[in-house]
Structure formats: structure tokens, C-alpha cells
Amino acid sequence: MEQRKRLSAKEKMIVLRELLENKVQIGELSEKYNIHPNVIYNWKKTLFEKGKTLFEPTYRTGRDKREKINSKTEEKIARLESKLTDRNDLISEILGDNIRLKKSLSGDE
């Protein structure tokens, strides 16, 4: 039994572009790419059904969502960096107090 041929989205678009722009017959494409004609018909159907979402406003909001996520991530990073700075300052203060305390106990001052 012959194994199914798996094409990437880019390769599928190349086949569909030949079909739609160059008006190559499905039978010719089927032979050229060794793909069953029904598969090409299904790709074409999917393209026309889902292609309309490219022009809907909700498609463009994906970019807005990514920008919003990026800004939230940047805010979180800034907040965490601030906490680290505060923590490092506190550690330095405690170490300084510890050193002064050790010196006073040992009589080095």
C-alpha cells in the first residue's frame, strides 16, 4: 500500500495557485504532484471556507492580542526586576549588619 503524501501548507498553496491563477486542470495537477483529485478539491473548498477569516476584523485583533501580551510580559519583567533589586539591597543591609555585629562581639572595633 502506498503511503500518503504529506504536503506543507506552503506546498498546498502552490498547487492551489496553479489551479486558480494559471487555470491548470485538476487532473494535470493531480498527475504532476501525484495527489488524488479529491484532495485538491478539498483544499480548494477549505481555502474558500476559511479564507474569508483573513479579511474579518477579528483576524487583525490577533496582532493586538500579541501586543497586549507582550506589554503585560514587559510589565511583569519590570516588576520582578524591581523585586530583585529590593531583595539584593536588603541582603546587602543584613550582611553589613552581620559583619558589624561580628566585629563588635569579637572586640575588633
C-alpha positions in Angstrom: 0.0 0.0 0.0 1.3 3.4 -1.0 2.0 5.8 1.9 0.1 9.1 1.9 1.9 12.1 0.7 2.1 14.9 3.3 2.4 18.4 1.9 3.1 21.6 3.9 0.7 24.5 3.8 3.1 26.3 1.5 3.1 23.4 -0.9 -0.7 23.2 -0.9 -0.9 26.9 -1.7 1.5 26.4 -4.6 -0.8 23.7 -6.0 -3.9 25.9 -5.5 -2.3 28.9 -7.0 -1.5 26.9 -10.2 -5.2 25.8 -10.2 -6.7 29.2 -9.7 -4.2 31.7 -11.3 -2.8 29.6 -14.1 -6.0 27.7 -14.7 -4.3 24.3 -14.8 -6.7 21.4 -14.8 -7.1 19.5 -11.6 -6.3 16.3 -13.5 -3.0 17.7 -14.6 -2.1 18.9 -11.1 -3.1 15.5 -9.8 -0.6 13.8 -12.1 2.1 16.4 -11.7 2.1 16.3 -7.9 0.9 12.7 -7.5 -2.1 13.8 -5.5 -5.7 12.4 -5.8 -8.0 15.0 -7.4 -10.4 14.8 -4.5 -7.7 16.0 -2.2 -7.2 19.1 -4.4 -11.0 19.7 -4.4 -11.0 19.6 -0.6 -8.1 22.0 -0.3 -9.9 24.4 -2.6 -13.1 24.1 -0.6 -11.2 24.7 2.6 -9.5 27.7 1.1 -12.8 29.4 0.2 -14.4 28.5 3.5 -11.7 29.6 5.8 -10.1 32.2 3.6 -12.8 34.7 4.5 -11.5 35.0 8.0 -8.4 36.7 6.7 -10.5 39.8 5.9 -12.5 39.9 9.1 -11.7 42.4 11.8 -11.2 39.5 14.3 -8.2 38.3 12.3 -6.4 41.6 12.9 -7.1 41.6 16.6 -4.6 38.7 16.8 -1.8 41.3 16.4 -3.5 43.4 19.1 -3.6 40.4 21.5 0.1 39.7 20.9 1.0 43.3 21.6 -1.1 43.2 24.8 0.5 40.0 25.9 4.0 41.5 25.2 3.2 44.6 27.2 1.9 42.5 30.1 5.1 40.4 29.9 7.3 43.5 29.9 5.4 44.9 32.9 5.8 41.6 34.8 9.6 41.6 34.0 9.9 45.2 35.3 8.1 44.3 38.5 10.2 41.2 39.1 13.4 43.1 38.4 12.3 45.7 40.9 11.7 42.9 43.5 15.1 41.5 42.8 16.7 44.9 43.3 14.9 45.4 46.6 15.9 41.8 47.7 19.6 42.5 46.8 19.5 45.8 48.8 18.0 44.0 51.8 20.6 41.2 51.6 23.4 43.8 51.5 22.0 45.6 54.5 21.7 42.4 56.5 25.2 41.3 55.6 26.6 44.7 56.6 24.7 44.4 60.0 26.1 40.9 60.4 29.7 42.0 59.8 29.4 44.9 62.2 27.8 42.6 64.9 30.6 40.1 64.5 33.3 42.8 64.8 31.6 44.2 67.9 31.4 40.8 69.5 35.0 39.9 68.8 36.2 43.3 70.0 37.8 44.3 66.7 36.2 47.8 66.8 
